[in-house]
């Protein structure tokens, strides 16, 4: 069947409309609301926006149904109203067409489900196809002339939407994916690969929308058209119609709000570039307005002479054309490095991981990042510890909820200046899930691979007690996120391009009361199940907590490094015991420190030596934490432990 819209596209480029969400937001609809439900609650608003785009010169308008699938509507308790919302979306667009008296096409808009699609089985794929079919049937019933499957970042999910559309039948299928500025989708497919798959599936029109502006979208379309034309003779019936609906550039952030600033004139210029590149349906996505569409209409009319110039009635448009306010929750924003990318070495182990795997005894020391700009003192301390034979340097993440230099920045400085490997402490307290993943990816690119996954100290302990902690995930969730990256995907299941090689650590509190022990052991096993590869314990001051844990939990299936903070004085011991969560110092140890008087420093060192010597056969390493910047104390302990291991190996 030859559809009228395809006939027209083969004759000349057609102009699609622009964004719906940014106009709704500009007119007072918050992004916390369900835009699709406005078809039922504020139909006059939706109809007026359709009419404005028609007045601006659009020949294709999209229904307000981008997120109206069951998976997304369930978040608003609207999962049982899929048919009603989509049917109404189509009817409102038809009503706007009737009121305008213009012969425009109504496209049923279908977006992704938002559900992660990691290694889906056949049942999961069938579920997705069922979700899409339900929505598409309602749009077709409502009177849509075509389907636009848009803003997909997963080719696998788009494939299910296409199959659902084909099962329903009766409407031409326009399939669009979102690409980053490097010409790849979020799930890693190139524009050429997407074009080949969509051509093989026999969609009527293929293209790109959202994520990036006109320049990057044009690059994607040129690659897609080249791929399809290159194989056209072999494909015979292969798709050769294309669409482009870019964002109005990338947004800029001003006062916690985002603005798109690409002008209508800029879009008008690119409209002709798209047309010359062989794009048949040209429109806009996030940030574009009727003003953009009017400018694009004018450019097409002047070049092709197919329509009379459009005079837009701006009295109906109650927003400013530049800039347009949008929310980052409605679009995917990504900018990849334009310079050479540092690629991870797949499958490689860190030096720490190699030592632990080989059964070697490891000594690591924790250093706190500086509170100011100068890292010199910390670097000097790290150099001193390296001389003592320390294998790794732990870098805390704003410990005690006090602001300090980034642990990632300091870790890179230490590795660059000294060549000694680091373990960064990474908490979920200060970063949402996006920021966590962004920084973890950055750490990998910088060669930082050992991560101790932590929840983080409560903010009330630190300098900013009135700030808000994030905690989108806890330490278990963070371990799972990092493990996912080692498997090649992010928390949403989207590909990160390669498998990372992080070495994942988890914390363990050995200072348990009898009431707490069951819970802490359960947490320990959960962390291992989540993907932890080594354990670092809270400091202890007698052997009993370690023995009690080993008796109840058994021999650890992964390496364990025992924590130790050498004591400096009786006052230091009382502070740690009474004021620092997770640290318990027995009375006999505190009594020895009281009796030592001014010799507390030497007594604390002696206590640490006794404990670590006794525990060395039960653990695979130690984790030393100097207090008050006293690197000299842990220097002595590190030398002692390494000498003991040398003697043990020699014997």
N, C-alpha and C positions, 0 to 999 in steps of 0.2 A: 504494500500500500504506500502510495506517495502522499505524504502529509503536506498540507499547504505551506506550513512554515519552512519545511525543507526545500520546497520549490522556490520560495522567496529567497532563502539563504543562498541557494545556488545562483541566483541572479545578482544579488547585491548584499552588502553587509546590513544587518539589522541592529537596531539599538535597543539594548535591554535597560531596565531601570537601575537604580542605585540602592544604597543601604536602606533598610527599614529600621534597624535598632537604634542608630544614632539619631534619627529624627524623633523616634518615640522618646528617647532619653532627653532630647532637647525640649520636648513638650511636657516634661514633668514625670515621665514614667521611670521609676528607679529600676536598676538592674536586679534588685532583689525580687521583683515581680516576674511573673511568667508572661513574656511577650505574646506567646501564642494564645493565652487565655483571653487577651484583649479582643479577639474575634467575637467572644461572647459578651464580655463586659463593657467594651467601648468600641463597638463596630463602626461608629461614625468617624472615629479617629483613624482607623485603619483604611476606611474607604477614602477619606480625604487625602491621605498620603498617596494612595494609588492614583487618585485623580491628579495630584500635583505632578507625578511622574509622567502621566499621559499628556498633561498640558505642556510639560517640558519637552516632549517629543519622543518618549519611549514607545517602542513598537512591541515590546514584550514586558509584561509586569509579572513579578513573582508573588505568589500568595504568602501571607504571613503565617508560615507553617514550618520554618526552618527547624525548630526544636520540638515539633508536635508529634514525636513518636512516643510510644508507651514508656520506653526506658527513661526519657527525660521528663515526661509529664508526671511520672510517679513521684518525683522529688517535690511536686506541688500538690500531691494527693489528687491528681487529675488523670490517673492511669485509665480510669474507666470512661473517659470522655474523649478518647482519641478520635473516634469517628465524627463526633459532633464538632470538635474544634477544627479538624481538617476540612470537613464538608463546608462549614461556615466560612473558612478561609477562602476557599474557591468561590463561594457564592458572593462574598464581598468584592473580590476582584472582578467578577463578572458584572456586578452591580455598578462598579466604578466605570467599567468599559461602556455599559449601557448609558450611564449618565453623560459620559464624555462624547458619545457618538463616534468614537474613533475605532477603527478596525485593528485593535491590538490583540496580541496573543496572551493568554493567561497560562503562566508556567506554575505547576505545582512544585513548590520548594521542599526538598527533602534533605535534611542534614544527618550527620552521624549520630549514633546513639550515645556517645560519650563513655561507653563501656570499654575497658581494656580488652585487647584482642591478642593475648599472648598464647602462642601455640594452641589455637582453638581446636577442639575435636569436632566431629560431625554434628553432635548434639548442639554444641555452642553455635555453630554456623547456621544450623536449622532454626535455632531460636532467633538469631539476628534476622534471618530472611523472613521469618514470621512477623517480627516487629515492623520491618519495612513494608511488607505486603499489606498489613493492616492500615498503615497510613496512606499508601499509594491507592488502595481501593477507595478510600474515602475522598481523596483528592479527585480521582477520576469520576466518582459518583457526583461530586460537586460541580463538575464541568470543566476541569482543567484541559487545556489544549495540548500540553506537553509536560514532561517531567524534567526538572533540573535537580540532579543529585549533586550537591555542592559541599565544598569545604571539607572534604574527606582527607584525612592524613594517613589512613591505612588503606592500602590497595586491596587487602583481603576483605575489609568491611565494605568498601565500595563495590567489590565483586558481588557480595551478597545482596546489596541494594539493587544492582543491575539485574541479577537473577530474579529477584522479587518483582521488579518492574516487568520483566519479560513474562513471568508467570501470570501476572494480571493482564498484560497485553493491552493493545489498543491505543497507546500513546507513544510518540517519539521520545527517545531517551537521550538527554544531554547529561554527560558525566564530567564532573570537574573535581580536581584535586587541588590541595594547597601545597605550595612549594616554598622552601626557604630560598634565601638569596644565592645559595650555591647550586640551585637547580634540582635539589632533592627534596623528597617529602620527609615528614617527621619520621616515618618508618624506614627511610633510607633509599627509596627507589628514585632513580633518575627520571627525568622527563621523558627520555627515549624509551625507557622500560615501561613506564605508565602508558605511553602512546601505543606501544606494541601490544600490551595486554588489552587495552580498551578497543583497539582495532580488531583484535582476534575475537573479542566478545560481541562485536557487531553493534556497538552503540552508534547512534545517529550523529551525535556531535560530541567531541571531547575537548577539554580545555582546562583552564586553571582559574582559581579565584582565591581571594582573601590572602592573608599572611604578609604579602609584600605589595609594593607599589607598581606603577606601570612599567618602569624600566626592567625590573627583575622578572615581571610577568611576561614581558615581551621576549626576553631571553628564553624563558621556558617554552613559550609558544613556537619560537623559531626552531628549537630543538625537537619539539613534538611534530611539527609539520615536516621537518627534514626527515625524521625517522619514518613517518607514514609514506611520504612521497618516494623515499628510497626503496621501499618494499611494495609499492603500489602495484607494480606489474605482477608480482608474485601473489599478492593478496587478492587481486581482482576486485572483490567486493569490499575491500577494506575501507574503513572510515576515512573521509577526507574533508570533513567539515569541522571547524574549530571555533572555540569560544574563549573569551577573556573578560574577567571581571575583577580587576585589581582593587586593592585598598587605595585610599587617598594618601599614599605614601606611608611612612612609618610615623607613629604618634610621638609627640613630645609631651613630657610631663611638666605641668605647671600647677603648683599648689595642690598636689595630690589628685589632680585630674589630668586626663589625657586629651590632647588635641591633635587632630589631623590637619595638616596645613597645605597639602597639595592643592593648587588652585584649579578652578574650572578651565582656565586657559591652558594650563599644563596638560590637563586631561584631553582637551580638544586636540592638542598637538599629537599626543600619543594615540588618539583615536585613528588618525590617518596612518600612523606608523603600524598599528595593528592591522588595519585594512590592507596596507601594502604587503604585510607579511603573510597574508592569506587567512586572516581571522574573519569569521563570518558573523558571529554574534559578539557584540562589544557592549559592555556595560560597566557598572561599578559595584564595589562591595563596601566594606566598613569605611565610614567617613565620607562617602560620596553623598551628594544631595541632588535635588532637582536642578540646582544651579549648574552642577557639573554635567548633568544629562543635557541641559539646554545648550551648553557650550559644545558638547560633543555632537548634538543634533545639527547645530549650525555648521560645524566643520564638515560633517558628512554631506549635508545639503549643498554646500558651496563646492565641494569637490565632485560629488556624483550627480548633483542636480536632480535628485529623485523626489524631493519634497519641497514644498514652499517653505521659506524661512519661518521659524517658529517664534512667535512673540509670547513670552511667558508672562502670565498674570502673577506678579510677585506679591500681590495683596493677599493671596492665599497662603503664602509661605512665611511662617512666623519664626524662622531661624536665620542666623547669619551664615553666609556661605563660607566664610573663613574667619577664624578656624571653627571646626566642628568638634564638639565635645563627645568623647566616646569613653568606654570603659575597657580596661584590659581584660575583663572577664568575658568579653564577647568576641575575642579574636585571638589568634595565635600570633605572638610577637617573638620573632627570633632573628638574630643577626649573627651570622657566622664570621669568623675571622677572614679577612681578605688576604692576609699574609699567609705564609707557610704554616700549616697546622702541625703541631707536635703529635704524632701518632703513638698510641700506646703499643708496647711490645706485648703481643698476645701470649698468654701461657707462661710468662716469666714469673719467677718467684723473687721476693725481696731477699736481701741478705739475711735479715732476721728470720724469715720463713725457712730459708735453707738451713740455717744453724739449728733451729728448733726441729726441723724435719730429720736432721742428721743426729738428733739427740744431744747436741752440745749444750752446755750450760751458758746462759745469757745474762749479762748484766746491763740493765738500762737505768738511766737517771732522768728524773723529771726536772725540767727548768721552766720557770714561769716567764712568759714574755714580758718585756718592759712596759711600764705604765706610760712612758713617753715615747719620743721619736727615736731615741738613740739605742740601738741594740748592742753596743760595743761590750758592755759588761757581760751580757749573756753569752756573746760569742767567745769572750775570753774564758768564761766558765766552761763552755763546751769544749774549747781547745784543751783546757787543763784536764778535763775528764777523759778526753780522747787519749791523752798521754797515759792515763791510768789503765787503759785497756777497755774502757766502756764500749759496748757494742752498739748501743742505740741511745738517742736522746729523746725523751718524751717531752712534748710541747703542750702545756695546758691551754685550755680554751676559756679565757677570762675566768679563772678559778675564783671561787667564793663570790661569784656574780659581781666582780669588779672589773672595770674596763681596762683592757690591756691590748697590746698589739696583736694583730691577727696571728693565730697559730700557724696558718698556712704560709703567711709571709715569712715568719721567723724560721719555720722549717726549711723553706727554700734557701734562706740566707745561710743557715747552718750547713746544709748539704752543699751549697755552692762554695762556701769559704773553707770548709773542713773535710768534705767528702764523707762524713759520718752519717749513717742512716738515721732517720727520725721516725717517731711514732706521734702522730697528732691526736690529741684528744678532741673529739668533735661532739658537741652537744646539740640537742634539739630544742633547747630553751629559747634561743634568740632568732631562729630562722623558721620560716614556714616551709612546707614541703618542697616548693619550687626552689627556694633559696638553698635549702640543704643539698638538693641534687645539683644545682648549678655550681656550688662551691666544691662538691665532691668531684665533679667532672673536671673542674679547674685544677684541683689538687693532683689528679691523675696526670693531667697534661704537664704539670710542673715536676713530675717524677716523685710525688709523695704518695706512697702506696700503703703504708701501715697506718691504720686508723683504729683508735679505741673509741667505740660507740657508747656515748653516755647521754643520759637525760639532762644533766646539768644541775648545779646548785640552785636552790630557790632564790629568786630575785630579792627577797626581803633581807637576805644576808649581806647584800652588797651596797654599792654607792647609789643605786637607783631603785629604792624599794617600791616606788609608786609606778614603775613601768610595768608593762604587761608581758608575761611570758607567752610564748607561742605554743610549743608542744603539740604541733599537728600530729606528730608521732612520738612515741617514747623510744627508749633504747632498743627494745625488741623490733619496733618498726624500722628504726634506722639500720639495724643489722640486716633486715630483710631488703631494704632499699639497696644497700651496698652489695649484698649478695646478688640481687637482680642485675646490677651493673656488671658483676663478674660473669653473669649469664648472657649479657649483651642487651639488656633492656632497662628502661627506667621504671619508676613506680607505677606508671600507667600502662606498662607493657609495650611501650614503643621502643623501637630499636635505637641504640646509641651508636650504631655503626661498627662496633667491635666489642669483644669481651674485655672488660677491664681486668686488672690483675691486683686488686686490693687484697691486703692481708688484714682480716677483720678481727679486732679484739673486743672483749667484753669485760665488764667489771664484776667483781664478786666481793661481797661483804662477809668476812669470816667471823666478825664480832657479833655473833648472833646469840640472843637469849634462847632458851628452850622453846618459848612461844613463837619466836621468829624463825627458827631454823627450818621448819617445814616449808614456809613461804619462800625463804631465800634459796633453798635447794631447788624448789620448783622453778623459780626464776632462772636459776643457773642452767637447768636442763632446757628451759624454753629458749634461752639465748643460744645454746648449742644447736638446738633444732632450727632456729632461725638462720643460722649460718656462721656463728662465731667460730674462729679458728684458733684463738688463744685466749687465755684468761689472765687478767691482772687484778690482784686482790687489793683490798683496802689494807693499810698497815696493821700489823699485829705486834704485840710486845711480849708474848709468851707462846710456847708451842701448842698449848692446849686447844686453841680455836682451830688450828690446822688439823690436828689429830682428830678432833671431834667431827670436823667436816669430812675428812677422808673416811672415817669410820661409818658415817651415815650415807655418804654419796658414792663411796668407792673411788678407785683410781680414776683420775680425770681422763676422758678420751682425747682431750686436746691439751697442748702444753699449758702449764700454769706458771706465772711469774709472781713471786711472793712480795707484797708491798712492805716497805720499811721506811719510817721517818726517824732518824737518829735523834734522841733527846738531847737538849742542851742544858736544861736546868730543871729544878723542881717546879718552878712556875710554868715552864713550857709544858711539862708533863700534865699539870693540873688543867691548863688551858685546853690541850688536846682532848683530855678525858671528859671534861665537863662542857665544852662549848663547840666542839667540832663534830657534826653528825658522822656516824659510821666508824668512829675511833673509840676503842675501849682500852684503857691501860690498867692492868691489875694492881691491886693495892701493894703487893710486895715490890713491884717495879717502882711505883711512886715512892715507896718508903726508901728504897735504895737511892733514888734521886734526892730525896730530902736529906738523907744522911751524908750524901756526897758534898753538900754545901757548895763552896766555890769550885769544887772539882767536878761539877755536874757534867761539863762537856766531856771529860775523859770517861766518866761513868756511863754516860749515854752511848758513847762509842763502844765501850766494853759490852754493854747489854746487847747492842745490835750485832756485834761479832758473835756473841754466844748464841743468839737466836738463829742467825743466818747459817752458822756452821752446823747447828743441830738440824736445820730444815733442809739443807742443801741436797740431801739424798731423796727428799720427798717431792721436790719441785724441779722445774727445768730452768729456773732462772730467778733473778731478783729484780725488784723495781724500787730503786732508792729515790727518796724525796728529800732534798736538802731544805732545811728551814732557814729563814732569814738570809738567804743567799750564801750560806756557809758551804761552798763547794769543796773546801778543804776536808771537811768531815767525810763526805761521800767519796772523795778522792781516795782517802785511806781505806775505806770499806771496799771500794772497787778493786784496789790493788790487792788487798787481802784475799778477796774472793777469787780473783784471777790466779793468784799464787797457789791457793788451795786446789783449784782445778788443774793447774799445771802439775802439781805434786800427784794428784789423783790419776791423771793421765799417764804420768811417768812411771807410776808404780804398777 
